[in-house]
Amino acid sequence: MKKTALLVIDFINDIVHLEGKFRDTATFVYQHQVMERANRVIAFARKNQIRPIFTKVGFSPGYLECPEHSPLFGNAKKYQALQLGTWGTEFHRNIDIQAHDLVITKHRVSAFYATALEAFLRAHQITHLLITGVSTDLAVQTTAREAHDRDYQVTLISDACGAGSLESHQFTLKELGSIAQAIDSQFLLHQTHGDLPTSS
């Protein structure tokens, strides 16, 4: 397990709080208890010396990093969404993040794009990533695919991920089956002595 890290992707208020900007995803997360399951995975990671790495997506107050032409991010400035330093990009109060945890701030969908994530993983000789977070069909999927192409083994904790709809969530998990293994949190919590599943 020393070569394993846990990615906890984008559990921020604008995305997973019912009063945030992206309410479809927040509703899914609430109805399917995604954060509760993610917290169990985080606790498992801490107990087994697996470093949790938290990511948040956001832009500076002037939105200088925000691509205006993007169908996904183009209206962020208009609606004052995903602005760093505001409530919207704070981690949800119910997610188990601690003061010493590593936080990666990203300006795009992938946790790898223009961030320090890979430098950290290489420095600690990480070869296997467990992934939880939102959204399954966006940041989780993009990060998982990029991790695969960077030669990491990838395991998705399926019930600790959420999307805008159950259909999108399930379809994406099925599509990712060719590059990652998907397991549920209960299966993970019963793993001991370093016997973690890995993608083929």
C-alpha positions as CSV (number, residue, x, y, z in Angstrom):
1,M,0.0,0.0,0.0
2,K,3.0,2.3,0.3
3,K,2.8,2.7,-3.5
4,T,-0.9,3.7,-3.4
5,A,-2.5,7.1,-3.1
6,L,-6.1,8.2,-2.8
7,L,-7.4,11.0,-5.0
8,V,-10.5,12.8,-3.6
9,I,-11.8,14.9,-6.4
10,D,-13.7,18.2,-6.2
11,F,-15.9,17.8,-3.1
12,I,-16.4,21.5,-3.0
13,N,-19.5,23.5,-2.2
14,D,-20.3,24.7,-5.7
15,I,-20.4,21.1,-6.9
16,V,-21.6,19.0,-4.0
17,H,-23.6,21.4,-1.7
18,L,-27.3,21.6,-2.3
19,E,-26.9,25.4,-2.3
20,G,-24.0,25.4,-4.7
21,K,-24.0,26.2,-8.5
22,F,-24.2,22.6,-9.8
23,R,-27.2,21.2,-8.1
24,D,-27.8,18.1,-10.2
25,T,-24.5,16.7,-9.0
26,A,-25.1,17.8,-5.4
27,T,-28.5,16.1,-5.5
28,F,-27.0,12.9,-6.7
29,V,-24.3,13.1,-4.0
30,Y,-26.8,13.7,-1.3
31,Q,-29.3,11.1,-2.4
32,H,-26.7,8.4,-2.9
33,Q,-24.6,9.2,0.3
34,V,-21.5,9.7,-1.8
35,M,-19.7,11.8,0.7
36,E,-20.4,9.4,3.5
37,R,-18.9,6.6,1.5
38,A,-15.9,8.8,0.5
39,N,-15.2,9.5,4.1
40,R,-15.1,5.8,4.9
41,V,-12.6,5.4,2.1
42,I,-10.6,8.3,3.4
43,A,-10.6,6.8,6.9
44,F,-9.5,3.4,5.4
45,A,-6.6,5.2,3.6
46,R,-5.4,7.0,6.7
47,K,-5.5,3.7,8.7
48,N,-3.4,2.0,6.0
49,Q,-0.9,4.7,5.4
50,I,-2.3,5.6,2.0
51,R,-2.0,9.4,1.4
52,P,-5.2,11.1,0.6
53,I,-4.8,13.9,-2.0
54,F,-7.7,16.4,-2.3
55,T,-8.3,18.4,-5.5
56,K,-10.4,21.4,-6.1
57,V,-11.3,23.1,-9.3
58,G,-11.4,26.9,-9.3
59,F,-10.3,30.2,-10.8
60,S,-8.8,33.4,-9.4
61,P,-11.3,36.3,-8.9
62,G,-10.5,37.7,-12.3
63,Y,-11.0,34.3,-14.0
64,L,-7.7,34.8,-15.8
65,E,-7.2,31.0,-16.0
66,C,-10.8,30.3,-17.2
67,P,-11.2,29.5,-20.9
68,E,-14.1,31.6,-22.1
69,H,-14.7,29.4,-25.2
70,S,-15.2,26.3,-23.0
71,P,-18.8,24.8,-23.0
72,L,-18.1,23.7,-19.5
73,F,-16.3,26.7,-17.9
74,G,-17.3,29.5,-20.2
75,N,-20.1,30.8,-18.0
76,A,-18.2,30.5,-14.7
77,K,-17.4,34.2,-14.6
78,K,-21.0,35.2,-15.5
79,Y,-22.4,33.2,-12.7
80,Q,-19.4,33.8,-10.3
81,A,-19.0,30.0,-10.0
82,L,-15.9,28.2,-8.9
83,Q,-14.1,31.3,-7.7
84,L,-11.2,30.6,-5.5
85,G,-11.2,32.2,-2.1
86,T,-15.0,32.0,-1.8
87,W,-17.5,29.6,-0.2
88,G,-18.0,27.9,-3.5
89,T,-14.5,26.5,-3.7
90,E,-14.2,25.6,0.0
91,F,-14.4,21.8,0.6
92,H,-17.8,20.8,1.9
93,R,-17.9,20.8,5.6
94,N,-18.8,17.1,5.7
95,I,-15.8,15.8,3.8
96,D,-13.0,14.6,6.0
97,I,-10.1,16.8,5.0
98,Q,-7.5,17.6,7.6
99,A,-5.0,20.5,8.0
100,H,-2.0,18.5,6.9
101,D,-3.6,16.9,3.8
102,L,-2.2,17.8,0.4
103,V,-4.5,20.0,-1.7
104,I,-4.1,20.3,-5.4
105,T,-5.8,23.3,-7.1
106,K,-6.7,22.8,-10.7
107,H,-8.0,25.1,-13.4
108,R,-9.3,22.4,-15.8
109,V,-11.1,19.1,-15.6
110,S,-8.2,16.7,-15.1
111,A,-6.3,16.6,-11.8
112,F,-3.1,16.3,-13.8
113,Y,-3.4,19.3,-16.1
114,A,-0.9,22.0,-15.1
115,T,-0.8,20.9,-11.5
116,A,1.8,19.5,-9.1
117,L,0.0,16.1,-8.8
118,E,2.4,14.0,-10.9
119,A,5.5,15.6,-9.2
120,F,4.1,14.4,-5.9
121,L,3.3,11.0,-7.1
122,R,6.7,10.5,-8.7
123,A,8.5,11.8,-5.6
124,H,6.7,9.2,-3.5
125,Q,7.0,6.4,-6.0
126,I,3.2,6.0,-6.3
127,T,2.1,3.5,-8.9
128,H,-1.5,2.9,-8.0
129,L,-4.3,5.4,-7.6
130,L,-7.6,5.0,-5.9
131,I,-10.1,7.5,-7.1
132,T,-13.2,9.0,-5.5
133,G,-15.1,12.2,-6.2
134,V,-17.2,14.2,-8.7
135,S,-18.1,14.2,-11.3
136,T,-17.9,10.6,-12.5
137,D,-18.3,11.6,-16.2
138,L,-16.0,14.6,-16.0
139,A,-13.2,15.0,-13.5
140,V,-13.1,11.4,-12.4
141,Q,-13.2,10.0,-15.9
142,T,-10.7,12.5,-17.3
143,T,-8.3,12.0,-14.4
144,A,-8.6,8.2,-14.6
145,R,-7.9,8.1,-18.3
146,E,-4.9,10.4,-17.9
147,A,-3.6,8.4,-15.0
148,H,-3.8,5.2,-17.1
149,D,-1.9,6.9,-19.9
150,R,0.8,7.9,-17.4
151,D,1.2,4.2,-16.5
152,Y,-0.6,4.3,-13.1
153,Q,-2.9,1.5,-12.1
154,V,-6.3,2.9,-11.4
155,T,-9.1,1.7,-9.1
156,L,-12.4,3.6,-9.0
157,I,-14.4,3.5,-5.8
158,S,-17.7,3.5,-7.6
159,D,-20.1,4.4,-4.8
160,A,-17.8,7.1,-3.6
161,C,-18.2,8.9,-6.9
162,G,-21.1,11.0,-8.2
163,A,-22.5,12.6,-11.3
164,G,-25.3,14.7,-12.5
165,S,-27.5,11.6,-13.1
166,L,-27.4,7.9,-12.3
167,E,-27.4,7.2,-16.0
168,S,-24.2,9.2,-16.6
169,H,-22.6,7.7,-13.5
170,Q,-23.3,4.1,-14.5
171,F,-22.5,4.6,-18.2
172,T,-19.1,6.2,-17.4
173,L,-18.1,3.4,-15.0
174,K,-18.9,0.9,-17.7
175,E,-16.9,2.8,-20.3
176,L,-13.9,3.1,-17.9
177,G,-13.8,-0.7,-17.5
178,S,-11.2,-1.0,-20.2
179,I,-8.6,1.1,-18.3
180,A,-9.6,0.9,-14.7
181,Q,-11.1,-1.5,-12.2
182,A,-14.3,-0.3,-10.3
183,I,-15.1,-1.6,-6.9
184,D,-17.5,-0.4,-4.2
185,S,-16.4,1.0,-0.8
186,Q,-17.5,-2.0,1.2
187,F,-15.3,-4.2,-0.9
188,L,-12.4,-1.9,-0.3
189,L,-12.9,-1.7,3.4
190,H,-12.6,-5.5,3.7
191,Q,-9.1,-5.5,2.1
192,T,-6.2,-6.1,4.4
193,H,-2.4,-6.7,4.4
194,G,-1.9,-4.8,1.2
195,D,-4.3,-6.9,-0.8
196,L,-5.7,-4.1,-2.9
197,P,-7.2,-4.9,-6.3
198,T,-5.5,-3.4,-9.3
199,S,-6.5,-2.7,-12.9
200,S,-5.2,-5.2,-15.5
